[in-house]
């Protein structure tokens, strides 16, 4: 595609905006999704150093031997990660309509 754009007389700047950026967007969004979900999954660990969050619920449950706060912390963390992932996926689909398959 890059060679075709160069053959059609695209300037380097126009080639970057019209060809290379659209080709890179799916990989860019995949990286953002993975990073976001990983960070959300690691945030409860911050409770170990006293920073609160859903991890404080889990720590309280572990310290007291009470499973409900542990379950609530896990469910909220997973729900938050899934919601963030779906929002990024929706954004990706809105920004890159050319990557969807056509109906046949």
Order of alpha helices (4+ residues) and beta strands (2+ residues): alpha-alpha-alpha-alpha-alpha
